[in-house]
Amino acid sequence: MSYSTINEAFKRVLKHSPTIQGRFYVLPKYMAELNGSDLEQAVSTAKAKKLKDGPLVAMMPPVAFGSYRSGEGTWTRFVCVLYFLRTSFADENGNPRDPSPSGASRVKLETDWDVMKRVAVDTLRVMDKYFVDGLQGDIPMLATIRFKAKSEHTISPVSLQGNERRSGVKVVCQLEINEGCEVSEYSEDAINEILSS
């Protein structure tokens, strides 16, 4: 359940962002969805969720790293890559941002980077607070999910992504999830047979 745990944690926080307003999508094709002619269809779920206009956060499928040994609890490290994006130069309705007398936008790409970096940093801070102070039932979140200790987040500007020419920042962060040590794929009988053969 580790992938869904990560998705739900980001969804929970981003639905309260006044800028993102819950527009959080996992892009299993690693951003190819942004280049398609129909982004809405590419990110729709089985519930036929409509893609909302506005700034969004797109996450690539997280990559897991772990040392899986018998009999010890396992904290698996996940590298998460997220894109905090908004349309460049124009709002989601196609109107130029800060138009000049000629009608062209005076907004620079650096503005998109700055705006979306602020949103990303604020989101990371709230995520950290959620992991430290939040509860999942009666269990502290910190016992199940957390940012990797002493790891830095990296934030890089990105520009003109996909058909809608979205710009903002790419965020790379590392999470750790306690996945325990239970084996569910193999029965005790199967394990005993493996060990005795």
N, C-alpha and C positions, 0 to 999 in steps of 0.2 A: 504493500500500500504506500510505499515511499513516494512514488511519482504523484499520486493523487494527494498525498499529504502536502507536498510542495505547492501544487496547483491551488489547493484549497486555502493555504496560508496566504498566498499572494492575492487570490480573489477576495478573501476576507478583508484585507487591508485596503486594496485598491477600490473596492466598492464605496469607500468613504472618502476617496480623493476627490475634491471639487473639480480638479482638472481632468482626471482620467474617468471618473464616474463609472467605474466597474468595467471599462472596456479593456479587458485582459484576455488575451488569446494565446494558446499554445499552437505554434506553427510547426507541425511535424515534418514539413518539407524544407525546413531551415531557410525560411524567408522567400522561397519560390512563390508562396501564396501572394506576396506583395506585388509580384510581377505578372500575375494572372489578370485576365480581363475581368474577372469577377471575384474580388477579394471576399465579398459577402458569402458566396457559395463555398469558397475554399475554407473558411473558418466556421461555417455553420455546424451546429451539433445535430444530434439525432432529434432534438427538440425544434429544429429549424429556427434557431435563434438568429435574429436579424442583426447584422453588423451595424452598430450605431456610429453616426458621424461624430468626429471629434478626435482629440488626442487619444492615443492608445498605447498599451504595453503589449509587446509580442515577446513570448518566451520560446526559445528553442528547447527541444527535449533535453533535460539535464543529463549530464554524464556522471556515472557513479564510479567511485573508487573505494575499495575496501580490502580488508584482510580477513577472509572468512575461514575461521578455524572452529573445529568442533569443541563445544563446551564453553565457549566464551562469548559474552555479549558483544555485539558488533555495532560500532558507530560507523555508518557508511558516509563518506564524503561525497557530496554532489556539487559539481560545477554548473552553475546556472548562468545562462547568457540571456539577457533581456534587452529589448529595445524600447526606449521611451520615445515615441514619435508623434509629431503633428505635421499637418500639411505645410509645405514651405511656401512662403510669400503670400498665400491666400488662405482665407478661412475655409472651413469645410463646405461652405456654400459657393465657393469659387470667387468670392469678393476679395480684392487685394487688401492685405493688411497695411495700414498706414499708407494709403495711396498718395502718390504725388499728383500735381495738377494734370499730368498726362494720363493718370489712371494706373500707372505701374506701382508696384509695391516698393516702399522704401526700406522694408525690413530686410536685414542681412541674415545670412545663414547663422552667423554667430548668435543672433538673438534666439533662434530656435534652439541652438545648443544650450545657451544659458537658461532659457525657460525650462527646457526638459531636464537639464541637469539638476535644477532646483527641485523639480518634482521627484526625480530619482533619489536624490539625497534624503529628502524628507520621507520618502517611502521606506528607504533602508533604515532610517532612524526609528520609524514607527514599527517596522518589522522586528527590529531588535528589541524594542520595548514589549511587543507582543510575545516574543519568544521568552523573555526574562520574566515578565509579570503575568502572562496569560495562563489560562487553565484549559485543559481538554478533559471535560468531565471533572473528576477530582484530582487529576494528575497535572502537575505543573508542566507547561509547554517545554520548559528547559530540560525536562527529563526525556523528551521525545524528539525535539527539533531545536536547532540553534545555529547561529552563524559559527563557522569554524573559528576557534580561538586564535588570536594573533594573525588572522589573515586580513589582507587589505582588499577592498573592493576596487576594481578598476573602472573608470568611466572614460569613454572615448567618443568624440563627436562623430556623427554619421550624417550624410547628406543625400537628399534626393533619391530615397529608396522607393522602388516600385513605381507602378503607373501613376499613383497619386502624388509622387515626389515628396515623400515624407522625410523630415529631418529631425534630429534630436541627438540622443546619446545611446551608446551601447554600454551596458553595465554587465560586468562579470563579478559574481559573488560566489562564495563557497558556503554551503550549508552542511550540517551533519545531522543525520537521523539515526536514532537508536532503533535498530532492527532486531534486537534480541539475538537469541542463539537457537531458536526452535527450527527443526527441520520438518517441513510440511510435504515436500515432494515424495519422500521415501518413508515407508512404514518401518516400525521397529523390526518387524520380521524381515523385511528386505535388507535393512542395514545388517542385521545379524547374519543373514545368508551371505552377504558380501564379505563380512569379516571372517566367516568360517571357511570360505572357499579358497 
